[in-house]
Amino acid sequence: MELLSAITCAILLLYSFFLAWRFFERRRNQNCYLLDYICFKASNERMISTELSGDIIRRNENLGFPEYKFLLKVIVNSGIGEQTYGPKNIIDGRENSPTYEDAISEMDDCFNATLDELFRKSGFAPSDIDMLVVNVSMFSPAPSLSSRIVHRYGMREDIKVFNLSGMGCSASLIAVHLVRDVFKTRNKMLAVVVTSESISPNWYSGNDKSMMLGNCLFRSGGCSMLLTNDPALKHRAKMSLRCLLRTHIGASDDAHSCAMQKEDDVGRIGFYLSKSLPKAAVRAFSENLQTLAPQVLPVRELLLYIARGVRRRMLNGGSKDPTAAARVNFKAGVEHFCLHTGGSAVIEGVGRSLGLSKYDLEPARMTLHRWGNTSASSVWYVLGYMEAKKRLRRRDRVLMISFGAGFKCNSCLWEVLRDLEGGGVWEDCIQSYPPQTLANPFMERYGWINED
């Protein structure tokens, strides 16, 4: 009887140790470390100058003077400089007759350059990668772009591969979310995320003003990043993912249709941006931050936030203020803000909502000026600016915020694990940013359009 009791106790003890080990391993697998990231810099012959911008607009035979003036006004007020990059077919004047090869070549230029550098810099080989996620919203060939990368680099047969399309400017955070979820199922994984956007085949040649904006704002760019959940690699990591939140309000008709690819009245395909877009963005932004606040704010600020919310509802007769979350003092829990460079109005609007200073908005504004709106990769150029400026110190927290068609607002909080001082794509120009006066060559040449 005593032997049976001893055996039973031993089994229970071993089972307890097993459960404790499983719990510990599960907690270990919650880790998501950013080992490194490489942003894409196109060749100088793909640079879009003020002169070239005017030429591209004048080439559109469907524009009358009102539309021509509208496009110039958008460019003048966009906050974009003249060192951004476009695809080769548009530079060569073939924007109305893109080929399949144009689209593939544009993606290959970005993928090959960033992945080659990522593998070289990190010391890992393509055969070491356990998971690959590629997101390009507006181009989805078969075989997929992710399969194209697997083929080029000879990756393993058991690699987990995902190809995301149609996810818009917030897609890179969606890809990171997917990686984090897969990390929970297996330990010691390495994942590569590749994010870019296809501009070559998506030029709009019509005269619908709501579909012409994309031609002015979007520029060529991309980023490849390496992530892991292996604790043994933590000392090599730049940052650790603390939380990630996705908000999707696509059930609303207005929100779903405010940013979408469609045909104009005569059948020309373009990307449509409706007047209801700002309203949808405010709603998605507010709902996202309301949920994010408890995960980011220190206890003292959280209590103040709750008290202000109760007081506001009492004064308003119990009604909820949809922008209440935007007035939370997020600076009490965050040192740096990586904002999507959707345009100067987007940056300034988010900045006002969060109560950010000129210093806080500088990385996003300078990124918009130097690189333009590079869609889902834009937040990584903003992060690169912070790193090149040596702003990111150990234990700092970085909040990334991005918006995308659907309509979506995604955010995530990173913790910096060591002092970061890399130059990346900013290395050759970071000393000139921010300039005393942000030159606007478009204003100098086309400023007359704002006179009336």
QUIHU-V418587 format. One record per residue. D_FIRST is the distance of its C-alpha to the first C-alpha in Angstrom with 1 decimal. Layout:
# QUIHU-V418587
d_first->D_FIRST
d_first->D_FIRST
This chain:
# QUIHU-V418587
d_first->0.0
d_first->3.8
d_first->5.4
d_first->5.1
d_first->6.3
d_first->8.6
d_first->9.9
d_first->10.5
d_first->12.3
d_first->14.2
d_first->15.3
d_first->16.5
d_first->18.2
d_first->19.9
d_first->20.9
d_first->22.4
d_first->24.2
d_first->25.5
d_first->26.8
d_first->28.4
d_first->30.0
d_first->31.3
d_first->32.8
d_first->34.4
d_first->35.8
d_first->37.1
d_first->38.8
d_first->40.3
d_first->41.7
d_first->43.5
d_first->46.0
d_first->49.4
d_first->51.8
d_first->55.4
d_first->56.2
d_first->59.9
d_first->62.5
d_first->66.0
d_first->68.8
d_first->71.6
d_first->75.2
d_first->77.7
d_first->80.8
d_first->83.9
d_first->85.9
d_first->83.6
d_first->84.5
d_first->86.0
d_first->89.0
d_first->91.0
d_first->93.8
d_first->91.4
d_first->89.9
d_first->93.3
d_first->94.2
d_first->91.0
d_first->91.9
d_first->95.5
d_first->94.5
d_first->93.1
d_first->96.1
d_first->94.5
d_first->94.8
d_first->97.7
d_first->98.7
d_first->96.4
d_first->93.3
d_first->94.4
d_first->94.9
d_first->91.5
d_first->89.7
d_first->91.5
d_first->90.6
d_first->86.9
d_first->87.1
d_first->89.0
d_first->86.5
d_first->83.4
d_first->82.7
d_first->82.5
d_first->84.5
d_first->86.1
d_first->83.6
d_first->81.2
d_first->80.7
d_first->81.3
d_first->80.7
d_first->83.4
d_first->84.8
d_first->85.7
d_first->87.2
d_first->89.2
d_first->90.5
d_first->88.5
d_first->86.4
d_first->87.7
d_first->87.0
d_first->83.5
d_first->82.0
d_first->78.5
d_first->78.9
d_first->79.8
d_first->76.5
d_first->74.5
d_first->76.4
d_first->75.9
d_first->72.1
d_first->72.1
d_first->74.1
d_first->71.4
d_first->68.3
d_first->69.4
d_first->70.7
d_first->67.7
d_first->65.0
d_first->66.8
d_first->67.0
d_first->63.4
d_first->62.0
d_first->64.4
d_first->63.7
d_first->59.9
d_first->59.5
d_first->57.2
d_first->58.4
d_first->58.6
d_first->55.8
d_first->53.4
d_first->53.8
d_first->50.9
d_first->52.7
d_first->56.4
d_first->57.9
d_first->61.6
d_first->63.5
d_first->67.2
d_first->68.2
d_first->71.6
d_first->71.3
d_first->68.7
d_first->69.8
d_first->68.1
d_first->66.4
d_first->65.0
d_first->65.9
d_first->62.3
d_first->62.5
d_first->65.8
d_first->64.0
d_first->61.2
d_first->63.9
d_first->66.0
d_first->63.2
d_first->61.3
d_first->58.0
d_first->54.7
d_first->54.1
d_first->50.8
d_first->52.4
d_first->51.9
d_first->55.5
d_first->56.9
d_first->60.5
d_first->61.5
d_first->65.0
d_first->66.8
d_first->64.7
d_first->67.7
d_first->68.0
d_first->64.4
d_first->62.9
d_first->61.7
d_first->59.3
d_first->58.0
d_first->57.4
d_first->55.5
d_first->53.4
d_first->52.6
d_first->51.6
d_first->49.4
d_first->47.5
d_first->47.0
d_first->45.8
d_first->42.8
d_first->41.6
d_first->41.7
d_first->41.9
d_first->44.5
d_first->47.3
d_first->51.1
d_first->53.4
d_first->57.1
d_first->59.1
d_first->62.7
d_first->65.0
d_first->68.7
d_first->71.2
d_first->73.8
d_first->77.3
d_first->79.5
d_first->79.3
d_first->79.0
d_first->82.4
d_first->84.0
d_first->87.7
d_first->88.7
d_first->90.2
d_first->87.6
d_first->87.0
d_first->83.4
d_first->82.6
d_first->84.7
d_first->82.6
d_first->80.0
d_first->82.8
d_first->83.5
d_first->80.1
d_first->77.8
d_first->78.0
d_first->76.3
d_first->73.1
d_first->69.4
d_first->66.4
d_first->63.5
d_first->60.3
d_first->57.2
d_first->53.8
d_first->50.3
d_first->46.8
d_first->45.8
d_first->45.1
d_first->46.2
d_first->49.7
d_first->49.9
d_first->52.2
d_first->54.7
d_first->54.7
d_first->57.6
d_first->55.9
d_first->52.6
d_first->52.5
d_first->51.3
d_first->52.0
d_first->54.0
d_first->55.4
d_first->57.3
d_first->59.5
d_first->61.2
d_first->63.7
d_first->65.0
d_first->64.5
d_first->67.8
d_first->70.9
d_first->72.9
d_first->70.1
d_first->69.5
d_first->73.2
d_first->74.3
d_first->73.7
d_first->73.8
d_first->75.5
d_first->78.2
d_first->81.7
d_first->84.8
d_first->87.5
d_first->89.0
d_first->85.8
d_first->85.3
d_first->81.6
d_first->80.5
d_first->78.0
d_first->78.8
d_first->78.2
d_first->78.9
d_first->80.1
d_first->76.7
d_first->74.9
d_first->75.1
d_first->73.7
d_first->70.8
d_first->70.1
d_first->70.1
d_first->67.7
d_first->65.2
d_first->65.5
d_first->65.0
d_first->61.9
d_first->60.4
d_first->61.0
d_first->59.6
d_first->56.2
d_first->56.5
d_first->57.5
d_first->54.0
d_first->52.7
d_first->55.6
d_first->56.9
d_first->55.7
d_first->54.4
d_first->57.7
d_first->59.8
d_first->57.4
d_first->57.8
d_first->61.6
d_first->61.5
d_first->59.7
d_first->62.1
d_first->65.1
d_first->63.9
d_first->63.4
d_first->66.9
d_first->68.5
d_first->67.1
d_first->68.3
d_first->71.8
d_first->71.9
d_first->70.8
d_first->67.3
d_first->68.3
d_first->66.5
d_first->68.5
d_first->67.7
d_first->68.7
d_first->66.7
d_first->64.2
d_first->67.1
d_first->68.0
d_first->64.7
d_first->65.1
d_first->63.0
d_first->64.6
d_first->62.2
d_first->59.3
d_first->61.2
d_first->63.6
d_first->65.0
d_first->65.9
d_first->66.2
d_first->68.4
d_first->69.4
d_first->73.0
d_first->74.1
d_first->77.5
d_first->79.0
d_first->78.7
d_first->74.9
d_first->74.4
d_first->76.5
d_first->75.0
d_first->71.4
d_first->72.6
d_first->74.2
d_first->71.2
d_first->68.9
d_first->71.5
d_first->71.6
d_first->74.2
d_first->76.7
d_first->74.5
d_first->71.4
d_first->73.5
d_first->75.2
d_first->72.7
d_first->73.0
d_first->76.7
d_first->77.4
d_first->75.1
d_first->77.1
d_first->80.3
d_first->79.3
d_first->77.2
d_first->77.9
d_first->75.3
d_first->73.1
d_first->70.8
d_first->67.0
d_first->67.5
d_first->69.6
d_first->66.8
d_first->66.1
d_first->69.7
d_first->69.5
d_first->66.4
d_first->68.3
d_first->71.1
d_first->68.8
d_first->67.4
d_first->70.9
d_first->72.0
d_first->69.1
d_first->67.9
d_first->64.2
d_first->62.4
d_first->58.7
d_first->56.8
d_first->59.7
d_first->58.8
d_first->60.9
d_first->61.2
d_first->62.4
d_first->64.0
d_first->65.4
d_first->67.0
d_first->67.4
d_first->68.7
d_first->66.6
d_first->66.9
d_first->64.2
d_first->63.5
d_first->60.8
d_first->59.8
d_first->57.3
d_first->56.6
d_first->56.3
d_first->55.5
d_first->57.5
d_first->55.3
d_first->58.1
d_first->61.9
d_first->63.7
d_first->67.2
d_first->67.8
d_first->71.1
d_first->70.3
d_first->73.1
d_first->74.6
d_first->75.2
d_first->78.9
d_first->79.9
d_first->77.5
d_first->80.1
d_first->82.5
d_first->80.0
d_first->80.5
d_first->84.3
d_first->86.4
d_first->87.8
d_first->85.9
d_first->88.7
d_first->89.1
d_first->91.4
d_first->91.2
d_first->92.6
d_first->95.4
d_first->96.4
d_first->95.7
d_first->95.6
d_first->98.7
d_first->96.6
d_first->95.3
d_first->98.8
d_first->99.3
